[in-house]
Amino acid sequence: MLVEPGSPAHDAGRVGAVVVNHNARDVLLACVRSLRAEGVRQVVVADNASVDGSAGALAASDPDVVYLASSRNAGYGAGANRGMVRLGTEMVLVCNPDLVVHPGAIARLTAALDADPRLAFVGPRLENPDGSLYPSARSFPSLVDAAGHAFLGLVVPGNRFSRRYKLLDWDHAGARQVDWVSGACFLARRQALEALGGFDESYFMYLEDVDLCWRAGQAGWRVSYQPAAVVTHEQGVSTNRHPYRMILAHHCSILRFAWRTTTGPRRLLLPLVAVGLVVRVGLAWAQRAAEAARRPANGPAAPRRRRPPAPPADRASGGRSISIPPSGRR
């Protein structure tokens, strides 16, 4: 069958996908099915030491997927980098396993990269399972906004600092250039990824996406958000297994990013930033423990979901000095 240039099937053939997996077997299978339904032929699953039978389940469901096993969990960025080298496509979709790509999303993201040769990364509209917006396109905050979001965000999520950082006063209805997009799902131009050296693997979890987009801006690339491409993201399937470790990893990544990007006299504030992050780790741990104590013994009720159209079960075949943005992913 001939495939016309510019058709969804043609565009998907230019895209390879890397799914970074850690003990997320069931949602992984749904994610891969949604990619196949969109015509993505090259799919690599970079596994980070899963013990939940992900490998066997995937082999039974879709034996053509390239499965890269690892004896240790080296982190999200390291997993993504391992997967990307196995792809030969000009564009790379990097994604979590706990998401489902809606029809037409790949073609719309591809069109965005085609329209701007200096666009390195484009992120879709991420929706929670109930159909509400997850704010995945964000700004690099000022020091004041970063501090306000870090502390007030724990108790007053709608505070003005968090709203500025998460761009919540923008309706997210139109495409626009942004500072960074969530690494939970974005389409990357291979040329840009190679020029930037991929993700910085010194970030175990969180902020590797912020760092990548920041380095892209420093090198003259752009980052954008395309809400016409929609992806449902369940969130936390892997990270919720080790919540306290992930909270610590998150804050270590914030400090690493602050050390890299803060310049001039503001570097004198970094010891104070480190102390503030230690305090925030304690507060976040306490908040998590309180939530766990309030949770019923049989767990919370499952959220009501608005599912995207289900794919078939059988496969048919600007640089500036910036502060400490807490990552909003996974």
Secondary structure by P-SEA (a helix, b strand, c coil): cccccccaaaaaaabbbbbbbccccaaaaaaaaaaaaacccbbbbbccccccaaaaaaaaaccccbbbbbcccccaaaaaaaaaaaccccbbbbbccccccccaaaaaaaaaaaacccccbbbcccccccccccccccccccaaaaaaaacccccccccaaaaaaacccccccbbbbcccccccbbbbcaaaaaaaccccccccccaaaaaaaaaaaaabbbbbbbccbbbbbbccccccccaaaaaaaaaaaaaaaaaaccccccccaaaaaaaaaaaaaaaaaaaaaaaaaacccccccccccccccccccccccccccccccccccc
